[in-house]
Amino acid sequence: MSQPTSVTKPTHTHTIWRQRPLSKMQKLVGLFIPKADIKLFKFVVKHKLYHMDYWDDKLRLTVPLGNKIPEKALADLGALMEIEGLDKYWEFVTQVLTDDPLKVDPRVYNIK
């Protein structure tokens, strides 16, 4: 008889964010004053997010779920980003649940 497969409960969620389009003036100013990047880094450190990764015009933030349901964790993260002013620079795309915060499904990086 085969052993039952164990189903693990997700402990983290990888949230994917797309950079909002910037005007030419915002891009020019951003070259000299990287305000959005500084805000994002301070946000990650302040709120003790697990991981941050950039590619193309996208961002992955890995957030521990704790005892929250994924929708609540995402809503809390979105609210914190709005309070910190990061919603001006990033828009939510999708989320992927995981039981291992270091393991990222390669399909995540192909999201358009």
DRENMI-36076 format. One line per field, with one value per residue (C-alpha): x, y, z; residue in three letters; residue number from 0. Coordinates in Angstrom, 1 decimal. Layout:
REM DRENMI-36076
u	[X / ...]
v	[Y / ...]
w	[Z / ...]
residu	[ALA / ...]
num	[NUM / ...]
REM end
This chain:
REM DRENMI-36076
u	[0.0 / 1.3 / 1.8 / -0.5 / 1.0 / 1.3 / -0.3 / 1.5 / -0.2 / 1.2 / 3.3 / 4.2 / 2.9 / 5.0 / 3.3 / 4.1 / 3.9 / 4.4 / 6.0 / 3.5 / 4.3 / 6.2 / 6.2 / 9.4 / 9.9 / 9.5 / 12.0 / 14.5 / 14.2 / 14.4 / 17.9 / 19.3 / 17.0 / 16.1 / 13.2 / 11.1 / 13.9 / 14.9 / 11.3 / 10.9 / 14.1 / 13.1 / 9.6 / 11.1 / 13.4 / 10.7 / 8.0 / 10.5 / 9.4 / 11.1 / 12.4 / 12.5 / 13.5 / 13.5 / 13.3 / 12.2 / 9.6 / 8.3 / 8.9 / 8.4 / 7.8 / 7.6 / 5.4 / 4.9 / 1.2 / 1.4 / -2.1 / -3.7 / -5.5 / -3.7 / -6.3 / -5.9 / -2.1 / -2.3 / -4.8 / -2.6 / 0.5 / -1.4 / -2.6 / 1.0 / 2.3 / -0.4 / 0.4 / 4.1 / 3.3 / 4.6 / 1.2 / 2.3 / 5.1 / 3.8 / 0.6 / -0.4 / -0.4 / -0.8 / 0.2 / 1.6 / 1.3 / 4.2 / 5.3 / 9.0 / 9.8 / 13.1 / 11.4 / 9.9 / 8.0 / 9.9 / 6.6 / 6.4 / 9.1 / 7.2 / 4.1 / 3.3]
v	[0.0 / 3.4 / 6.1 / 9.1 / 12.2 / 15.0 / 18.3 / 21.1 / 24.4 / 27.5 / 29.6 / 32.4 / 34.2 / 35.5 / 38.7 / 40.0 / 43.7 / 45.6 / 48.9 / 51.6 / 53.6 / 56.8 / 60.1 / 61.2 / 63.8 / 61.2 / 58.9 / 61.7 / 62.7 / 59.1 / 58.8 / 61.4 / 60.8 / 57.1 / 57.9 / 54.9 / 52.4 / 54.0 / 53.9 / 50.3 / 49.2 / 51.0 / 49.5 / 45.9 / 46.5 / 48.3 / 45.6 / 42.7 / 41.2 / 37.9 / 38.5 / 41.0 / 40.3 / 42.5 / 41.5 / 43.4 / 45.9 / 43.5 / 43.0 / 40.0 / 40.4 / 37.3 / 37.8 / 35.4 / 34.5 / 33.8 / 32.9 / 35.0 / 33.8 / 34.8 / 37.4 / 39.2 / 39.1 / 40.6 / 43.3 / 44.2 / 44.4 / 46.6 / 48.9 / 49.2 / 50.0 / 52.7 / 54.3 / 54.4 / 55.9 / 52.9 / 52.4 / 55.3 / 53.2 / 49.6 / 47.8 / 44.3 / 41.5 / 38.2 / 36.1 / 32.5 / 30.6 / 28.5 / 26.4 / 27.2 / 31.0 / 30.2 / 28.1 / 30.1 / 28.5 / 29.5 / 30.3 / 33.4 / 35.1 / 34.6 / 36.5 / 39.3]
w	[0.0 / -0.9 / 1.7 / 1.6 / 0.2 / 2.7 / 1.8 / 3.5 / 4.4 / 2.6 / 4.9 / 2.6 / -0.5 / -3.3 / -4.5 / -7.9 / -8.7 / -12.0 / -12.2 / -13.2 / -16.3 / -15.6 / -17.5 / -19.2 / -16.5 / -13.7 / -15.5 / -15.9 / -12.2 / -11.2 / -12.8 / -10.4 / -7.4 / -7.1 / -4.7 / -5.5 / -5.0 / -1.6 / -0.5 / -1.5 / 0.3 / 3.5 / 3.2 / 3.0 / 6.0 / 8.1 / 7.6 / 7.7 / 4.4 / 3.7 / 0.2 / -2.6 / -6.3 / -9.4 / -13.1 / -16.2 / -14.8 / -12.1 / -8.4 / -6.2 / -2.5 / -0.3 / 2.7 / 5.6 / 6.1 / 9.9 / 10.9 / 8.2 / 5.1 / 1.9 / 0.9 / 4.3 / 4.0 / 0.5 / 1.6 / 4.5 / 2.3 / -0.2 / 2.5 / 3.9 / 0.4 / 0.0 / 3.3 / 2.4 / -1.0 / -3.0 / -4.8 / -7.0 / -8.4 / -8.3 / -9.2 / -8.1 / -10.7 / -8.9 / -5.9 / -5.6 / -2.4 / -1.2 / 1.8 / 1.1 / 0.8 / -1.0 / -3.7 / -6.6 / -9.4 / -12.6 / -14.3 / -12.0 / -14.0 / -17.2 / -16.1 / -18.5]
residu	[MET / SER / GLN / PRO / THR / SER / VAL / THR / LYS / PRO / THR / HIS / THR / HIS / THR / ILE / TRP / ARG / GLN / ARG / PRO / LEU / SER / LYS / MET / GLN / LYS / LEU / VAL / GLY / LEU / PHE / ILE / PRO / LYS / ALA / ASP / ILE / LYS / LEU / PHE / LYS / PHE / VAL / VAL / LYS / HIS / LYS / LEU / TYR / HIS / MET / ASP / TYR / TRP / ASP / ASP / LYS / LEU / ARG / LEU / THR / VAL / PRO / LEU / GLY / ASN / LYS / ILE / PRO / GLU / LYS / ALA / LEU / ALA / ASP / LEU / GLY / ALA / LEU / MET / GLU / ILE / GLU / GLY / LEU / ASP / LYS / TYR / TRP / GLU / PHE / VAL / THR / GLN / VAL / LEU / THR / ASP / ASP / PRO / LEU / LYS / VAL / ASP / PRO / ARG / VAL / TYR / ASN / ILE / LYS]
num	[0 / 1 / 2 / 3 / 4 / 5 / 6 / 7 / 8 / 9 / 10 / 11 / 12 / 13 / 14 / 15 / 16 / 17 / 18 / 19 / 20 / 21 / 22 / 23 / 24 / 25 / 26 / 27 / 28 / 29 / 30 / 31 / 32 / 33 / 34 / 35 / 36 / 37 / 38 / 39 / 40 / 41 / 42 / 43 / 44 / 45 / 46 / 47 / 48 / 49 / 50 / 51 / 52 / 53 / 54 / 55 / 56 / 57 / 58 / 59 / 60 / 61 / 62 / 63 / 64 / 65 / 66 / 67 / 68 / 69 / 70 / 71 / 72 / 73 / 74 / 75 / 76 / 77 / 78 / 79 / 80 / 81 / 82 / 83 / 84 / 85 / 86 / 87 / 88 / 89 / 90 / 91 / 92 / 93 / 94 / 95 / 96 / 97 / 98 / 99 / 100 / 101 / 102 / 103 / 104 / 105 / 106 / 107 / 108 / 109 / 110 / 111]
REM end
